[in-house]
Amino acid sequence: MSVTWYECKVKYAKFDEASGLRKLKTEPFLVDAVSYTEAEKRITEEMRPFLNEGEGMLITNIKVANFAEVHPFENADRWFKSKVALIAYDENSGKERKMNQYLLVQANDVKEAYENTQHVMRDTMGEYSIPAIAESPVVDVFPYFTGEEEDAERIEEFNRLKESVPTFNTEDEALELEDSLTE
């Protein structure tokens, strides 16, 4: 079964670390649902823990997101939209055709998002290229799980990856230079 992701923009009072006050913010979230109605219900349920007693929220927009897949990664805190061009050869016309799809990949920066996209695409049989990667405004992703026992492990793994603390890579310049010389 194909997954349909809905981008829900929610206006709610969020704690601002800089000022120490709660400020009204409008932020996009992604939910997996089968209809707009279910997306509205699910985002309302998912946002409940972020609201204080008596506070409300306003769903300002719901639209179908054009993500083919969503991939959380451990030690990453931001979401990036990766454009992947699948390259196919059309035997009738003798030309190459490109079909674009978009992946939402979790990473700390664009370079890591590129590497994570390559990691996700590693088992792809055909040729592909990654023409664009951009940081996404999506704050959080809420996949659908049925509550069945087999889903419990998937929920646990997804949440573990999503909530993991980012680690900062300290790169060794000598190794980088050596790598660049061997390429």
Residue pairs with C-beta under 8 A, 6 or more apart in sequence:
3 32
3 69
3 70
3 143
3 144
4 32
4 33
4 34
4 64
5 30
5 31
5 32
5 64
5 65
5 67
5 70
5 104
6 30
6 31
6 32
6 33
6 36
6 39
6 43
6 62
6 63
6 64
6 65
7 28
7 29
7 30
7 61
7 62
7 63
7 64
7 65
7 138
8 28
8 29
8 30
8 31
8 39
8 40
8 43
8 59
8 61
8 62
9 26
9 27
9 28
9 29
9 59
9 60
9 61
9 62
10 26
10 27
10 28
10 29
10 43
10 47
10 57
10 58
10 59
10 60
11 24
11 25
11 26
11 57
11 58
11 59
11 60
12 24
12 25
12 27
12 47
12 50
12 51
12 55
12 56
12 57
12 58
13 22
13 23
13 24
13 25
13 51
13 52
13 55
14 22
14 23
14 24
14 25
14 27
14 50
15 21
15 22
16 22
16 23
22 52
26 60
27 137
27 139
28 137
28 138
28 139
29 43
29 46
29 47
29 138
29 139
29 140
29 141
29 142
30 65
30 67
30 70
30 104
30 138
30 140
30 141
30 142
31 39
31 42
31 43
31 46
31 141
31 142
31 144
32 42
32 142
32 143
32 144
33 39
33 41
33 42
33 144
36 62
39 62
40 59
40 62
42 142
42 144
43 59
43 62
43 142
44 57
44 59
46 142
47 57
51 57
65 104
66 102
67 81
67 102
67 103
67 104
68 101
68 102
68 103
69 103
69 104
69 120
70 103
70 104
70 141
70 143
71 103
71 104
71 105
71 106
71 116
71 120
72 106
72 141
72 158
72 161
72 162
73 105
73 106
73 107
73 116
73 161
74 160
74 161
74 164
75 108
75 164
75 165
75 166
75 167
76 106
76 107
76 108
76 112
76 116
76 164
76 166
77 106
77 108
77 166
78 106
78 107
78 108
78 109
78 135
78 136
79 104
79 105
79 106
79 135
79 136
79 138
79 141
80 104
80 105
80 106
80 107
80 110
80 113
80 133
80 134
80 135
80 136
81 102
81 103
81 104
81 133
81 134
81 135
81 136
82 102
82 103
82 104
82 105
82 113
82 114
82 117
82 130
82 132
82 133
83 100
83 101
83 102
83 130
83 131
83 132
83 133
84 100
84 101
84 102
84 103
84 117
84 121
84 128
84 129
84 130
85 98
85 99
85 100
85 128
85 129
85 130
85 131
86 98
86 99
86 100
86 101
86 124
86 126
86 127
86 128
87 96
87 97
87 98
87 126
87 127
87 128
87 129
88 96
88 97
88 98
88 99
88 126
89 95
89 96
89 97
90 96
90 97
98 129
103 117
103 120
104 136
104 138
104 141
105 113
105 116
105 117
105 120
106 116
106 161
106 162
107 113
107 115
107 116
108 166
108 168
110 133
110 134
110 135
113 133
114 130
114 133
117 130
117 133
118 130
121 128
121 130
140 162
141 162
143 158
145 151
145 152
145 154
145 155
